[in-house]
Amino acid sequence: MEVKHAPETNEGRFYVEGPQEDLGYLTYSLQDDTFTVEHTFVDDELKGTGAARKLVDEAVRFARENRYEIEANCEYAAHVIKKYY
């Protein structure tokens, strides 16, 4: 499963492509030096595969590489970050 990244100026997303639409994604916003995870979604097709965790892992990796402070408005991402990071 490949996680792709689509950055924008002050926001972006990490996603897993599907044949018709994305099967999973994590959206984020950037303000100053803060990277905020806004929402994580995984289609039923990917549930139980670790896809949501992989999306969060990629987001954290990106944020750390760019020296952003990480916050999460998404409950799932907040749980993963608190438990593993």
Phi and psi in degrees as GROMACS dihedral restraints (atoms count N, CA, C in turn):
[ dihedral_restraints ]
;  ai    aj    ak    al  type     phi  dphi    fc
    3     4     5     6     1  -100.8    20    10
    4     5     6     7     1   127.5    20    10
    6     7     8     9     1   -97.3    20    10
    7     8     9    10     1   125.0    20    10
    9    10    11    12     1  -106.0    20    10
   10    11    12    13     1   161.8    20    10
   12    13    14    15     1  -126.3    20    10
   13    14    15    16     1   130.6    20    10
   15    16    17    18     1  -123.1    20    10
   16    17    18    19     1    87.8    20    10
   18    19    20    21     1   -79.3    20    10
   19    20    21    22     1   147.0    20    10
   21    22    23    24     1  -121.1    20    10
   22    23    24    25     1  -171.3    20    10
   24    25    26    27     1   -64.5    20    10
   25    26    27    28     1   -56.7    20    10
   27    28    29    30     1  -120.7    20    10
   28    29    30    31     1    18.8    20    10
   30    31    32    33     1  -161.9    20    10
   31    32    33    34     1   177.9    20    10
   33    34    35    36     1   176.3    20    10
   34    35    36    37     1  -172.8    20    10
   36    37    38    39     1  -154.8    20    10
   37    38    39    40     1   149.6    20    10
   39    40    41    42     1  -108.3    20    10
   40    41    42    43     1   140.6    20    10
   42    43    44    45     1  -152.4    20    10
   43    44    45    46     1   160.1    20    10
   45    46    47    48     1  -116.9    20    10
   46    47    48    49     1   118.5    20    10
   48    49    50    51     1   -73.8    20    10
   49    50    51    52     1   146.0    20    10
   51    52    53    54     1  -119.3    20    10
   52    53    54    55     1   176.8    20    10
   54    55    56    57     1   -65.4    20    10
   55    56    57    58     1   -34.5    20    10
   57    58    59    60     1  -108.1    20    10
   58    59    60    61     1   -42.7    20    10
   60    61    62    63     1  -149.1    20    10
   61    62    63    64     1   170.5    20    10
   63    64    65    66     1   -64.9    20    10
   64    65    66    67     1   136.8    20    10
   66    67    68    69     1   -88.3    20    10
   67    68    69    70     1   -17.4    20    10
   69    70    71    72     1  -161.9    20    10
   70    71    72    73     1   151.3    20    10
   72    73    74    75     1  -159.4    20    10
   73    74    75    76     1   158.7    20    10
   75    76    77    78     1  -132.2    20    10
   76    77    78    79     1   124.7    20    10
   78    79    80    81     1  -103.5    20    10
   79    80    81    82     1   149.6    20    10
   81    82    83    84     1  -144.9    20    10
   82    83    84    85     1   161.9    20    10
   84    85    86    87     1  -126.8    20    10
   85    86    87    88     1   156.1    20    10
   87    88    89    90     1  -123.7    20    10
   88    89    90    91     1   130.5    20    10
   90    91    92    93     1  -143.0    20    10
   91    92    93    94     1   120.0    20    10
   93    94    95    96     1    55.4    20    10
   94    95    96    97     1  -119.8    20    10
   96    97    98    99     1  -104.8    20    10
   97    98    99   100     1    22.0    20    10
   99   100   101   102     1  -113.5    20    10
  100   101   102   103     1   127.9    20    10
  102   103   104   105     1  -104.4    20    10
  103   104   105   106     1   115.4    20    10
  105   106   107   108     1  -114.3    20    10
  106   107   108   109     1   120.5    20    10
  108   109   110   111     1   -76.9    20    10
  109   110   111   112     1   121.3    20    10
  111   112   113   114     1   -93.6    20    10
  112   113   114   115     1   -44.9    20    10
  114   115   116   117     1  -158.0    20    10
  115   116   117   118     1   144.1    20    10
  117   118   119   120     1  -127.4    20    10
  118   119   120   121     1   134.5    20    10
  120   121   122   123     1  -137.2    20    10
  121   122   123   124     1   137.9    20    10
  123   124   125   126     1  -134.6    20    10
  124   125   126   127     1   128.3    20    10
  126   127   128   129     1   -65.1    20    10
  127   128   129   130     1   154.5    20    10
  129   130   131   132     1   -52.6    20    10
  130   131   132   133     1   -32.6    20    10
  132   133   134   135     1   -59.6    20    10
  133   134   135   136     1   -29.2    20    10
  135   136   137   138     1  -102.7    20    10
  136   137   138   139     1    -5.4    20    10
  138   139   140   141     1   -61.3    20    10
  139   140   141   142     1   136.8    20    10
  141   142   143   144     1    84.2    20    10
  142   143   144   145     1     3.5    20    10
  144   145   146   147     1  -100.5    20    10
  145   146   147   148     1    -5.5    20    10
  147   148   149   150     1    85.4    20    10
  148   149   150   151     1     9.6    20    10
  150   151   152   153     1   -62.8    20    10
  151   152   153   154     1   -43.7    20    10
  153   154   155   156     1   -61.9    20    10
  154   155   156   157     1   -42.6    20    10
  156   157   158   159     1   -63.2    20    10
  157   158   159   160     1   -40.5    20    10
  159   160   161   162     1   -64.5    20    10
  160   161   162   163     1   -37.6    20    10
  162   163   164   165     1   -61.8    20    10
  163   164   165   166     1   -44.7    20    10
  165   166   167   168     1   -65.1    20    10
  166   167   168   169     1   -43.4    20    10
  168   169   170   171     1   -57.7    20    10
  169   170   171   172     1   -44.1    20    10
  171   172   173   174     1   -65.8    20    10
  172   173   174   175     1   -39.3    20    10
  174   175   176   177     1   -64.0    20    10
  175   176   177   178     1   -43.9    20    10
  177   178   179   180     1   -64.3    20    10
  178   179   180   181     1   -42.9    20    10
  180   181   182   183     1   -57.9    20    10
  181   182   183   184     1   -48.0    20    10
  183   184   185   186     1   -60.1    20    10
  184   185   186   187     1   -47.0    20    10
  186   187   188   189     1   -61.8    20    10
  187   188   189   190     1   -42.8    20    10
  189   190   191   192     1   -67.9    20    10
  190   191   192   193     1   -41.8    20    10
  192   193   194   195     1   -59.1    20    10
  193   194   195   196     1   -31.8    20    10
  195   196   197   198     1   -99.4    20    10
  196   197   198   199     1     9.0    20    10
  198   199   200   201     1    57.8    20    10
  199   200   201   202     1    39.0    20    10
  201   202   203   204     1   -88.3    20    10
  202   203   204   205     1   148.7    20    10
  204   205   206   207     1   -77.6    20    10
  205   206   207   208     1   137.5    20    10
  207   208   209   210     1  -105.2    20    10
  208   209   210   211     1   130.4    20    10
  210   211   212   213     1  -129.1    20    10
  211   212   213   214     1   160.7    20    10
  213   214   215   216     1  -139.7    20    10
  214   215   216   217     1   122.5    20    10
  216   217   218   219     1   -89.9    20    10
  217   218   219   220     1   -15.4    20    10
  219   220   221   222     1   -85.5    20    10
  220   221   222   223     1   126.2    20    10
  222   223   224   225     1   -60.8    20    10
  223   224   225   226     1   -42.5    20    10
  225   226   227   228     1   -62.9    20    10
  226   227   228   229     1   -49.4    20    10
  228   229   230   231     1   -62.2    20    10
  229   230   231   232     1   -40.5    20    10
  231   232   233   234     1   -60.6    20    10
  232   233   234   235     1   -41.6    20    10
  234   235   236   237     1   -62.4    20    10
  235   236   237   238     1   -48.4    20    10
  237   238   239   240     1   -63.4    20    10
  238   239   240   241     1   -44.6    20    10
  240   241   242   243     1   -63.2    20    10
  241   242   243   244     1   -44.2    20    10
  243   244   245   246     1   -64.1    20    10
  244   245   246   247     1   -41.2    20    10
  246   247   248   249     1   -77.2    20    10
  247   248   249   250     1   -38.5    20    10
  249   250   251   252     1  -110.9    20    10
  250   251   252   253     1   -13.6    20    10
